[in-house]
Each structure stands twice: as structure tokens, then as C-alpha cells.
Amino acid sequence: MSLETVAEDIRDEARARAEEIRQEGEDRAAEIVEDAEADAAEILEDREAAVEREIEQRRDQAVSSAKLEAKQARLEARRDALADVREAVESTVVDIDGERRRSLTETLLGAAAEEFDEGESVSVYGRADDEELLEDLLEEYDGFSVAGEYDCLGGVVVESEESRVRVNNTFDSILEAVWEDNLKELSDRLFER
């Protein structure tokens, strides 16, 4: 074998080894690119999912906020409507006159008078417009006298220093008790669903 043949064989072997190394490098590079593309796709997918979750969360918050605002507006409208009804009732009550006012005031005065002992000095307060009515009604009660005005829709506030008892039998106090006892039913009737 000549030197030339040996050199050619070594060159061929070196070329083959170089080709093998080049192929391994290309295969490794392709593997690295494939892994990088897979990682990039996974990162992109994760980011898209995170963005979707954030969009969903913000949408849910916006919907929840809008529902809360609507509920608050509805409650405020109901409170306003109930306040209007209460005002209309108070206006109707203050306008009660004649025999009906006399009868109601007499009943409230009688109920209050039961709380006091005979012979006590009892002061009676009422609506300014009812002073004459109260004086007329008090003619039947010994020791009772009109002591002044009380800011109310009608009825009486009766008190005695001796017994330290004070009875509030005003139309306002009766209305308040009835209002509180029937508010749910009234609300249900006004705002039926």
C-alpha cells in the first residue's frame, strides 16, 4: 500500500468523521430548535391562559360591581318610595278633623289617663291646632290640664311630676309602631316581583 493510498484512506476517514460530526451537530441543533419551539409554544399557551383568566376575572368583577350598583339603586328607589308613602300617610293623618279627630284623641287620652293615680296633677301636651279640643276633652278629667304644645300629628303626651310617668299617645307614636310592624308586608305589596 502506498503512502498516497494511506493518506487517501485517512482523508476519507476524516471526511466521513467530519460528515458524521456535522450530521450530529445538525441533529442536535434541530433538537434544540424543536425544544425551544415547544417551550415557546408552552409559554405562549400559559400566557394566553393567564390573559384569559385575567379577562374573565375583570369581567366577573365588572358584572358583580354593576349588579351591586343596580341593587343599591333599587334599594334607594324603594326607600324613596316608602318615604313618599310615609309622608302621604302622615299628611292624611294630620288632616283628620272633626268628629274623627275628637274620637281618636279621646281614645288616646283615655288610654293615657289609666296610667295615672287619682288626684295627681297631670300635664297634657298636644298639637297646637288641637288645643281647644284638648281643653274640651279634659273637662272630664280631674287634675288634668293642657300644659302646652307638642310637635306631633295629633294625639297626646301626658305626664305627671308626682309619679314621674310620661305617656306618649300621639298619632306619630301609633303610626311608628304600625309602620314598623307592617313595613315588610307594605314593602312586599308595593314591590311585588
Contacts in CASP RR format, 6 or more apart in sequence:
PFRMAT RR
TARGET T0000
AUTHOR 0000-0000-0000
METHOD contacts of the structure
MODEL  1
MSLETVAEDIRDEARARAEEIRQEGEDRAAEIVEDAEADAAEILEDREAA
VEREIEQRRDQAVSSAKLEAKQARLEARRDALADVREAVESTVVDIDGER
RRSLTETLLGAAAEEFDEGESVSVYGRADDEELLEDLLEEYDGFSVAGEY
DCLGGVVVESEESRVRVNNTFDSILEAVWEDNLKELSDRLFER
78 187 0 8 1.000
78 190 0 8 1.000
78 191 0 8 1.000
81 190 0 8 1.000
81 191 0 8 1.000
82 183 0 8 1.000
82 186 0 8 1.000
82 187 0 8 1.000
82 190 0 8 1.000
85 186 0 8 1.000
85 190 0 8 1.000
86 179 0 8 1.000
89 175 0 8 1.000
89 179 0 8 1.000
90 153 0 8 1.000
90 175 0 8 1.000
93 153 0 8 1.000
93 154 0 8 1.000
93 171 0 8 1.000
93 175 0 8 1.000
94 153 0 8 1.000
94 154 0 8 1.000
94 171 0 8 1.000
96 104 0 8 1.000
96 171 0 8 1.000
101 130 0 8 1.000
101 133 0 8 1.000
101 154 0 8 1.000
102 133 0 8 1.000
102 137 0 8 1.000
104 155 0 8 1.000
104 171 0 8 1.000
105 130 0 8 1.000
105 133 0 8 1.000
105 134 0 8 1.000
105 137 0 8 1.000
105 154 0 8 1.000
105 155 0 8 1.000
105 156 0 8 1.000
106 137 0 8 1.000
108 155 0 8 1.000
108 156 0 8 1.000
108 169 0 8 1.000
108 170 0 8 1.000
108 171 0 8 1.000
108 174 0 8 1.000
109 124 0 8 1.000
109 134 0 8 1.000
109 137 0 8 1.000
109 138 0 8 1.000
109 141 0 8 1.000
109 155 0 8 1.000
109 156 0 8 1.000
109 158 0 8 1.000
109 169 0 8 1.000
111 167 0 8 1.000
111 169 0 8 1.000
112 156 0 8 1.000
112 158 0 8 1.000
112 167 0 8 1.000
112 169 0 8 1.000
113 122 0 8 1.000
113 141 0 8 1.000
113 144 0 8 1.000
113 158 0 8 1.000
115 158 0 8 1.000
115 165 0 8 1.000
115 167 0 8 1.000
116 122 0 8 1.000
116 158 0 8 1.000
116 160 0 8 1.000
116 163 0 8 1.000
116 165 0 8 1.000
117 162 0 8 1.000
117 163 0 8 1.000
118 142 0 8 1.000
119 142 0 8 1.000
119 143 0 8 1.000
120 143 0 8 1.000
120 160 0 8 1.000
120 162 0 8 1.000
120 163 0 8 1.000
121 143 0 8 1.000
121 145 0 8 1.000
121 160 0 8 1.000
121 161 0 8 1.000
121 162 0 8 1.000
122 141 0 8 1.000
122 143 0 8 1.000
122 144 0 8 1.000
122 145 0 8 1.000
122 158 0 8 1.000
122 159 0 8 1.000
122 160 0 8 1.000
123 145 0 8 1.000
123 147 0 8 1.000
123 148 0 8 1.000
123 158 0 8 1.000
123 159 0 8 1.000
123 160 0 8 1.000
123 161 0 8 1.000
124 134 0 8 1.000
124 138 0 8 1.000
124 144 0 8 1.000
124 145 0 8 1.000
124 146 0 8 1.000
124 147 0 8 1.000
124 156 0 8 1.000
124 157 0 8 1.000
124 158 0 8 1.000
125 146 0 8 1.000
125 147 0 8 1.000
125 148 0 8 1.000
125 149 0 8 1.000
125 150 0 8 1.000
125 156 0 8 1.000
125 157 0 8 1.000
125 158 0 8 1.000
125 159 0 8 1.000
126 134 0 8 1.000
126 146 0 8 1.000
126 148 0 8 1.000
126 149 0 8 1.000
126 150 0 8 1.000
126 152 0 8 1.000
126 154 0 8 1.000
126 155 0 8 1.000
126 156 0 8 1.000
126 157 0 8 1.000
126 170 0 8 1.000
127 149 0 8 1.000
127 150 0 8 1.000
127 151 0 8 1.000
127 152 0 8 1.000
127 153 0 8 1.000
127 154 0 8 1.000
127 155 0 8 1.000
128 149 0 8 1.000
130 154 0 8 1.000
130 155 0 8 1.000
131 146 0 8 1.000
131 148 0 8 1.000
131 149 0 8 1.000
134 146 0 8 1.000
134 156 0 8 1.000
135 146 0 8 1.000
138 144 0 8 1.000
138 145 0 8 1.000
138 146 0 8 1.000
144 158 0 8 1.000
150 156 0 8 1.000
150 157 0 8 1.000
150 170 0 8 1.000
152 170 0 8 1.000
152 171 0 8 1.000
152 172 0 8 1.000
153 170 0 8 1.000
153 171 0 8 1.000
153 172 0 8 1.000
153 175 0 8 1.000
154 170 0 8 1.000
154 171 0 8 1.000
154 172 0 8 1.000
155 169 0 8 1.000
155 170 0 8 1.000
155 171 0 8 1.000
156 167 0 8 1.000
156 169 0 8 1.000
156 170 0 8 1.000
157 166 0 8 1.000
157 167 0 8 1.000
157 168 0 8 1.000
157 169 0 8 1.000
157 170 0 8 1.000
158 166 0 8 1.000
158 167 0 8 1.000
158 169 0 8 1.000
159 165 0 8 1.000
159 166 0 8 1.000
159 167 0 8 1.000
179 186 0 8 1.000
END
